């Protein structure tokens, strides 16, 4: 039996990149800002923004804090930032 995949937000990667760009940070700086909560390499930021790597909930929480938005706004495809 194959494992079913849970639905993924379609616009999450775009929103994460939007947050970083609106903050005016490079991927390196974003990794530094997120790092206290998790182990991150700057390359991970690119993978998050290109939907190549799963984003753990604590990381999404930190993104939301940095952008002053709710986590729900990040994962709800009907909400624009």
C-alpha positions as CSV (number, residue, x, y, z in Angstrom):
1,X,0.0,0.0,0.0
2,X,1.3,3.4,-0.9
3,X,1.3,6.3,1.5
4,X,-1.1,9.0,0.6
5,X,0.4,12.5,0.3
6,X,-1.2,15.2,2.3
7,X,-2.4,18.3,0.3
8,X,0.2,21.0,0.0
9,X,-0.6,24.7,-0.2
10,X,0.0,25.8,-3.8
11,X,1.2,29.3,-3.0
12,X,3.3,28.7,0.1
13,X,6.6,28.7,-1.7
14,X,5.8,32.0,-3.5
15,X,4.6,33.6,-0.2
16,X,7.9,32.6,1.6
17,X,9.9,34.2,-1.2
18,X,7.7,37.3,-1.1
19,X,8.3,37.6,2.7
20,X,12.1,37.4,2.2
21,X,12.1,39.9,-0.6
22,X,9.8,42.4,1.3
23,X,12.2,42.2,4.2
24,X,15.0,43.0,1.8
25,X,17.1,40.0,2.8
26,X,19.2,37.6,0.8
27,X,18.8,33.9,1.3
28,X,21.8,33.9,3.5
29,X,20.3,36.6,5.8
30,X,17.0,34.8,5.9
31,X,18.7,31.6,7.0
32,X,20.5,33.5,9.7
33,X,17.2,35.0,10.9
34,X,15.4,31.6,10.9
35,X,18.4,29.6,12.3
36,X,17.8,30.0,16.0
37,X,14.7,27.8,15.7
38,X,16.2,25.2,13.3
39,X,19.2,24.0,11.5
40,X,19.3,25.8,8.2
41,X,21.7,26.2,5.4
42,X,21.1,29.1,3.0
43,X,20.5,26.5,0.2
44,X,17.4,25.4,2.2
45,X,15.8,28.8,1.7
46,X,16.0,28.3,-2.1
47,X,14.5,24.9,-1.7
48,X,11.6,26.2,0.4
49,X,11.0,29.0,-2.2
50,X,11.0,26.5,-5.1
51,X,8.8,24.0,-3.3
52,X,11.6,21.4,-3.3
53,X,11.8,20.9,0.5
54,X,9.1,20.4,3.2
55,X,8.7,23.3,5.6
56,X,8.3,22.2,9.2
57,X,5.7,24.0,11.2
58,X,8.1,25.7,13.6
59,X,9.8,27.2,10.6
60,X,6.5,28.5,9.2
61,X,5.8,30.0,12.6
62,X,9.1,31.9,12.5
63,X,8.4,33.1,8.9
64,X,5.0,34.3,10.1
65,X,6.5,36.1,13.0
66,X,9.1,37.9,10.8
67,X,6.4,39.0,8.4
68,X,3.9,39.9,11.1
69,X,1.2,37.6,9.6
70,X,-0.7,34.5,10.9
71,X,0.6,31.0,9.9
72,X,-2.9,30.4,8.5
73,X,-2.3,33.3,6.0
74,X,0.8,31.4,4.8
75,X,-0.9,28.1,4.2
76,X,-4.3,29.3,3.0
77,X,-4.1,29.6,-0.8
78,X,-7.1,32.0,-0.8
79,X,-5.2,34.6,1.3
80,X,-2.8,37.0,-0.4
81,X,-0.1,38.6,1.7
